[in-house]
Structure formats: C-alpha cells, structure tokens
Amino acid sequence: MTAEKKALFSIMPSDVLRRLQLCRHEPDAVQWSHIMDYDQTNIPAAYDRGRDLGPEVLDLWMHALEAHLQDLNVIKILDLGCGTGRFSEALAVYFKAEVLGIDPSAKMLERAREKHRDSRVQYQRGSAEAISLPSGSVDMIFMSMSFHHFSNRALAARECRRVLREQGVVFVRTGAREQIRAYPYVPFFPSSGAMLDELLPDRAELRESFERAGFHMTAWEIITQTIAASWKAYADKLSAGGDSVLARLSQHELESGLAAIRRHSAKAVVEAIVEPIDLFVFR
C-alpha cells in the first residue's frame, strides 16, 4: 500500500473504514488485478480530451434522467465515481441541486476541481464500497462508467441503498458485456474485446447486484450518443489517452489500431460516430 493510500485510510471514519475492509472478503469482490488505479497512470491528465461529451450529449443525458424522475424533488445528488466531474456540474445546473462527486482517484479529483465553477458542486475522495455519507441523505445517485471499476459491486449497491432516501432513485450509466461488438473501436483493437468482456458486467449481473441490495429496476434503455463527428476526429480523441481499456494495450497494438482507424477514415463516408450506452434505473 502506498503512503498516500495509508493517509487516506487514516482519516476515514471508523465505520467507513470497516465497510471498506469488509468488501475485500466478500464473494462478489472483483479481483484487485482487474481494477484500474488511475493514480498510477497518466489517464487523468488526458481524460477530458479523450472522453469529452460536449453540451449536446450532456443535454441528451440530462433529459434521459429527467424522464424517469416521476416528480421526485431532487435536492441532493451523489455523483458516484465522478472522475473528472464530466457530469457533476451539468447535474447541478439542470436539476438545480447540490451535487457531491466522490471518486477514489486523487488525480481525477484534481482535474475536477480545476474545472469547478458551480458552488453547489463539491468533490470528495472516497470509495463506492464505503460511502462517507449519513444514511438516507441523498435523493439521487448517478453513476457514469464507474460500476465496472468497483472492487465489490454488491457492497457498492448496498451502500447506495443505505445513503439513498426512501423515494430516491439510482441511475447507472454503463457499458455492458452484451454491447461489446457495437462499441466502435473494438474491431480496430483485437485485444480490446476480451478485455471488455472481462471488465464489464452483463445486464443480469448488474441488475442482480442492485436487486439483492433491496432495489427494484423500474426502467432500462439504451441511449445512443454521438462521440465524434468523424472517424478522423474519433482517432484523435482515442489517441489522447483517456480510455482505461486502450491504456492496457501494448504500444504496438494501440498504434496499429489508431493507424487502422485513420486509414478507414480516409476512405469512409464522413459520418458521426455513435455508441450505445446502457441506462439502468433503480428505486
């Protein structure tokens, strides 16, 4: 354990630390070798360049969330696994709510704080398996592309149940194993498919994690979002280095795949590149 992680543990409340320690010994815990430690990489510095969504896609997601609120009065939102805060400020502005972004990566949170403009948004270092919030303290929990990084998904779901108010809602924006072939970069990077298959949950697994924690799935849909204006623009985004799966590839495979996308761009019809993202809604 690094000195930085020891320092983090030393300031945690005892009940939070106990829950975090327990998650390592439960049967649903993911193998530690499969978990990306962003603080040991250069990904945070490139994350926003490589994963930028733009205002239109952010609006798409805000509208998608609003459609499932059922007149819920949203006052406090937990952005769990917030990363660099790509959604945090949009959530605060759109829902006129206080937002707490929690992430285990100090580097990711440093980037989030550099962009911090809305006083309703705060960031805190922490774990999904041991959320340092009182029980029943938030109205909405939003997770974007973070569920597959949790070391114990079942425990994270139970923590969501604990901190969520009785009429609250959980949104999980995620990749799913069933969609791997539809992700646009997979054909260009041969090893990425197997990596995603190992990393991503399947839909039944994700649903079961939350239902065993006491939730009921009230909706599920696929949101198709535009991620680049062309294949060339897509290659430029990928080359920024913000994708945790591509970061695991050999340099040779990464460079070969990017070159293949650019060759494809030279002869392909100019069209927007889209990807399907699963949205789960639990209450």
C-alpha positions in Angstrom: 0.0 0.0 0.0 1.3 3.4 -0.9 1.9 6.1 1.7 -0.9 8.2 0.0 -3.4 5.4 0.4 -2.4 4.8 4.0 -3.0 8.5 4.7 -6.4 8.3 3.1 -7.4 5.3 5.3 -6.1 7.1 8.4 -8.6 9.9 8.1 -11.6 7.8 7.3 -14.3 7.4 10.0 -14.2 4.0 11.6 -17.5 2.8 10.2 -16.4 3.7 6.7 -13.1 2.0 7.1 -14.8 -1.1 8.4 -17.1 -1.3 5.4 -14.1 -0.8 3.0 -12.2 -3.6 4.8 -15.1 -6.0 4.6 -15.5 -5.6 0.9 -12.3 -7.4 0.2 -13.5 -10.6 1.8 -17.0 -10.9 0.3 -17.7 -13.4 -2.5 -18.8 -10.7 -5.0 -15.5 -8.8 -4.8 -13.7 -8.3 -8.1 -10.1 -9.4 -8.4 -7.8 -6.5 -7.5 -5.8 -7.0 -10.7 -8.8 -6.1 -12.7 -9.3 -2.7 -11.1 -7.8 0.4 -12.7 -5.9 2.6 -10.3 -6.0 5.9 -12.2 -3.5 7.4 -9.8 -0.8 5.1 -11.1 -1.4 6.2 -14.7 -1.4 9.4 -16.9 -5.0 8.9 -17.8 -6.5 11.7 -15.6 -4.5 14.4 -17.5 -5.9 13.2 -20.8 -9.3 12.1 -19.7 -11.3 15.1 -20.6 -9.7 15.4 -24.0 -10.3 11.8 -24.8 -13.8 11.5 -23.3 -15.3 14.9 -23.9 -19.0 14.7 -24.5 -19.9 18.3 -25.4 -23.0 20.2 -24.4 -25.4 18.4 -26.8 -24.6 15.0 -25.4 -24.8 16.2 -21.8 -28.2 17.6 -22.5 -29.2 14.3 -24.0 -28.3 12.6 -20.8 -30.0 15.2 -18.5 -33.2 14.8 -20.4 -32.9 11.0 -20.2 -32.6 11.2 -16.5 -35.4 13.7 -16.0 -37.8 11.4 -17.9 -37.5 8.8 -15.1 -37.8 11.1 -12.0 -41.6 10.8 -11.6 -41.9 14.2 -10.0 -39.2 13.4 -7.5 -38.0 16.6 -5.8 -34.2 16.4 -6.2 -32.3 18.4 -3.6 -29.0 16.4 -3.2 -27.3 14.3 -5.8 -24.4 11.8 -5.3 -22.2 11.5 -8.4 -20.6 8.2 -7.5 -17.3 7.6 -9.3 -17.4 11.1 -10.7 -13.9 11.0 -12.2 -13.0 14.4 -13.5 -16.6 15.7 -12.9 -17.8 15.4 -16.5 -21.4 15.2 -15.3 -21.2 16.8 -11.9 -21.8 20.5 -12.9 -24.4 19.5 -15.5 -26.3 17.7 -12.8 -26.2 20.7 -10.5 -27.3 23.2 -13.2 -30.0 21.0 -14.8 -31.6 19.8 -11.6 -30.8 22.9 -9.5 -29.4 20.6 -6.9 -26.4 20.2 -4.6 -24.0 17.6 -6.0 -21.3 15.7 -4.2 -18.8 13.9 -6.5 -17.0 11.0 -4.9 -14.1 9.2 -6.6 -11.1 7.2 -5.3 -8.6 8.9 -7.6 -6.8 12.0 -6.3 -5.6 12.8 -9.8 -9.2 12.6 -11.2 -10.5 14.9 -8.5 -7.7 17.3 -9.0 -8.9 17.7 -12.6 -12.5 18.1 -11.4 -11.6 20.8 -9.0 -9.6 22.7 -11.7 -12.9 23.0 -13.7 -15.0 23.7 -10.6 -17.3 26.7 -11.3 -20.7 26.0 -9.5 -20.7 26.4 -5.8 -23.4 23.7 -5.5 -20.8 21.1 -6.5 -18.3 19.6 -4.1 -15.8 16.8 -4.5 -14.6 14.3 -2.1 -12.2 11.4 -2.2 -13.8 8.1 -1.3 -15.0 4.6 -2.2 -18.3 3.3 -3.5 -18.0 0.4 -1.1 -17.8 2.7 1.9 -19.6 6.0 1.1 -18.9 8.6 3.8 -22.4 10.0 3.9 -25.2 9.6 6.5 -27.9 7.1 5.8 -30.9 8.4 3.8 -29.1 11.7 2.9 -29.4 11.9 -1.0 -32.3 12.0 -3.4 -30.5 10.8 -6.5 -27.4 8.7 -7.2 -25.8 8.9 -10.6 -23.0 6.5 -11.8 -21.4 7.1 -15.1 -19.0 4.4 -16.4 -17.9 3.6 -12.9 -19.8 0.5 -11.9 -17.3 -1.8 -13.6 -14.5 -0.2 -11.6 -15.9 -1.0 -8.2 -14.0 -3.6 -6.3 -17.1 -5.1 -4.8 -20.2 -4.3 -6.8 -22.7 -5.9 -4.4 -21.4 -3.9 -1.5 -21.4 -0.7 -3.5 -25.1 -1.4 -4.3 -25.9 -1.9 -0.6 -24.1 1.4 0.2 -26.3 3.1 -2.4 -29.3 1.7 -0.7 -28.1 2.9 2.7 -27.4 6.6 1.7 -30.5 6.9 -0.6 -33.7 8.4 0.7 -36.8 6.3 0.7 -38.3 7.7 -2.5 -34.9 8.3 -4.2 -33.6 7.0 -7.5 -30.4 5.4 -8.8 -29.2 5.9 -12.3 -26.4 3.6 -13.7 -24.9 4.8 -17.0 -22.7 1.9 -18.1 -21.1 -0.3 -20.7 -22.5 -3.8 -20.8 -21.0 -7.1 -22.0 -23.9 -7.6 -24.4 -22.9 -4.4 -26.3 -19.2 -5.0 -26.8 -19.5 -5.7 -30.5 -21.3 -2.4 -31.0 -18.5 -0.3 -29.5 -16.9 1.5 -32.5 -13.2 0.9 -31.5 -13.4 -2.8 -30.8 -12.9 -4.0 -34.4 -9.7 -2.0 -34.7 -8.1 -3.3 -31.4 -8.2 -7.1 -31.4 -7.4 -7.5 -27.7 -10.0 -4.9 -26.5 -13.0 -7.2 -26.9 -11.6 -9.8 -24.5 -10.6 -7.1 -22.0 -14.1 -5.6 -22.1 -15.6 -9.0 -21.7 -13.6 -9.5 -18.5 -14.2 -6.0 -17.2 -17.8 -5.1 -18.0 -20.8 -6.6 -16.2 -23.6 -8.3 -18.1 -27.0 -6.8 -17.7 -28.4 -9.6 -15.5 -25.3 -9.3 -13.2 -25.8 -5.6 -12.7 -29.5 -5.9 -12.1 -29.0 -8.6 -9.6 -26.4 -6.6 -7.7 -29.0 -3.9 -7.0 -32.0 -6.1 -6.5 -30.2 -8.1 -3.9 -29.5 -4.8 -2.1 -33.2 -4.1 -2.0 -33.8 -2.1 -5.2 -36.3 -2.7 -7.9 -35.4 -1.9 -11.5 -38.0 0.4 -12.8 -36.5 1.1 -16.3 -33.7 0.1 -18.6 -32.9 1.6 -22.0 -30.1 2.1 -24.4 -29.1 5.7 -25.2 -27.2 6.2 -28.4 -24.8 9.1 -28.1 -22.5 10.8 -30.7 -18.9 10.6 -29.6 -17.1 12.1 -32.6 -18.0 14.0 -35.8 -16.0 11.6 -38.0 -13.6 8.7 -37.9 -10.7 11.1 -38.0 -12.0 13.0 -35.0 -12.6 9.7 -33.3 -9.0 8.6 -33.8 -7.8 11.9 -32.5 -9.9 11.5 -29.3 -8.7 7.9 -28.7 -5.0 9.0 -29.2 -5.4 11.5 -26.4 -5.1 8.5 -24.0 -8.3 8.8 -21.9 -9.6 5.3 -22.2 -8.7 2.8 -19.5 -9.1 -0.3 -21.7 -6.9 1.1 -24.5 -4.3 2.0 -21.8 -3.9 -1.7 -21.1 -2.9 -2.5 -24.8 0.6 -2.9 -26.0 2.1 0.2 -27.6 2.2 -1.8 -30.9 -1.5 -2.7 -30.8 -2.5 0.8 -29.8 -0.5 2.4 -32.6 -1.7 -0.2 -35.2 -5.3 0.3 -34.2 -5.2 4.1 -34.4 -3.5 3.8 -37.8 -6.2 1.4 -39.0 -8.9 3.9 -37.9 -7.2 6.7 -39.8 -6.9 4.6 -42.9 -10.6 3.7 -42.6 -11.4 7.5 -42.2 -9.6 8.3 -45.5 -12.0 6.1 -47.5 -15.1 6.1 -45.4 -18.1 8.4 -45.8 -17.9 11.3 -43.3 -20.4 10.5 -40.6 -20.8 10.9 -36.9 -19.5 8.1 -34.7 -22.0 6.8 -32.2 -22.0 4.3 -29.4 -24.8 2.7 -27.4 -24.7 3.2 -23.6 -27.0 1.3 -21.2 -29.0 3.3 -18.6 -30.5 1.4 -15.7 -33.0 3.0 -13.3 -33.5 1.6 -9.7 -35.7 2.6 -6.9 
